[in-house]
Amino acid sequence: MEEQKNSDIHLRPRFKMIFNESQQHIIAKFKQNLNDEKCKYCTKIVDGHIVIDVPEDENHFWSPQLNIEIDKIEEGKTIVKGLFGPKPQVWTLFMFFHFAVAVAFIGFSVMAYVKWTLNIDYKFSLIMVIGLPILWIIMYFLGRIGKSTGHKQMDELHEFMMETLLN
């Protein structure tokens, strides 16, 4: 097995592992472990895509989700790609706020420039142009705090995945 991880700066860590096993065999391992009575994780398996969630009783706003994609490289060789991240609803909301701040920044930048050119009071627009990047930085650090809040659960999901893959 060979594993590659991306850097720690990402809000949604990714990894890749290559196995000398067939795609069907690895998927069967997950089905077997996830159907076990002792397994506490919620999951969905569709073809080569597996989504593993933390248990309902441990679930909170920042709880991570592990998305695993299992692809055949060649006969008897499989690549397992994983992505840790928040639930899709949380990620969509998070990205919507980032997009809204970016659009507002562009709009207030144009407004500040136009008002400055026309010699009209542009203080509010300038305050927004300065304040929106600060808001964006705050949102970035809130995401980092959320990631660290769910880090223990992310480690548990990774441990469960590794136990399943290495059995």
N, C-alpha and C positions, 0 to 999 in steps of 0.2 A: 504494500500500500504506500502511496506517495501522496502527501497532503500539501496544498498551497493555500495560504490565507492572505487576505488583503491587509492593508495597514490599519491601525487602531483608530485613525481619525474618522473613519466612516461611521455614520449613524446606523447603517444596516450592514453589519459584517457579512462577508461572503467567504466561501472556501470551496476547494475542489479536491477530490481524492480519486485516484485511479485504482481499480481493483482488477485482479485477474480472475474474475467470476462473470457469469452471464447476467444480463439485466434481469431476467425472470427469477434467477436464484436470489438476487439481492432483494427484489420486491417481495418474494415469498418470505424472506427472513422478517421483513417489516410486518407483513400480514400476520405471521405467526406470533411475533412478540406483541403486536397491538391487540390481537384477539385473546391474549392470555388474560385470565381473570385478575391477576396481580397488577396488570398494567393500568396505570392511573391516567394516562394521556388520552386526549380526544384526538381523533385523526380523520383524515379523508385521503383515500387513495384512488387516483384516477390514472390509469395507464402507468406511465413512468413518473408521475408527479405525486408527491406525498406532502401533506400539510399536517404538522403536529402542533397542537395547542396544549397549553398548561391545563391542569384540571380545573373544573368550574369553581370549586371551593377555594382555590388559590388565585383565581383570576382577578386582576385589577386593571385600571386604565392603561398602565404602562407594561402589562404582561406581553412578553415576546411570543412570536410564532416562528416556527422553523419550517421553511419551504425547501423541499429536497426534490431535485430533478435527477433522474437516473437515466442516462443515455448510453446506448451501445456504441463503442468506438470501433471495434472489430470483433471478430468471433472470439468469445471467451475473455474479452476485455471491456470493462465498463467504467464510465466516469460518473461520479456522484458529485453534483453541484448543490451547494446549500446556501441559503440566505436567511439570516436572522433579521427579524424586523417586527415592528408593532403590527397589530391587527390591521387589515386593509382600511377599515373605517377611520382608525386613528391616523394612519399614514396619509389618507386622502385629506382629512381635515388639516393636518400639519402642512401638507403641500399647498392646499388652498390658501392658508394664511400667508405662506411665503410668496405665492403668486400675487395675492392682493397687495402685499407690501411692495413688491417690485413694480406693479402697475401704478400704485399710488406714488411711488418715488418718481417714476418717469413723468406722470401727470403733473406733480408739483414742481419738478425740475423745469418742465416746459412753461408752466404758469409763472414761476419765479423769473425765468429768462424774459418772457414776454412783458411782464410788469416792470422789470428792470429797464428793458429797452424803451418802454413807453413812459418812463419816469413816474410810475404809479407805486404806491406803498406795497412793497413785496416782502415785508417782514414775516407774515404768517407762512407764505410759501417757502421762504428760506428756512424758517424753523422746522417745517415739515421735511424739507430736503435733508436737513441735518439729523432730525429725530428719527426718520424712517430707517436709516442704516443702523442706528442704535437699537431700534426695535427688532430689526432683523438679527442682530447679534444676540440680543436677549432670547429670541425664539430659538436660535441655534443652541445656546447653552441650556435652555429648557429641554430641548431634545436630548442633549448629552446627559442631563440629570435624569430624564426618563429612561435612557439607555442604562445608566448605572443603577437605577431603581429596579429594573428588570434583569440585571446581570446575573443574579443568583439563579433565577429561573432559566436564563439562557444557558448557563453552565449545566443545569440539570437536563435540559433538552439535548445539549451536545453529548453529555455522558450517556444518556439513553440511546442516542443515535449510534455512538461509537460501540456500545455494548451490542447493539443489534447487528451492526456491520461486521464486527470482529468475531461473532459467534459462528 
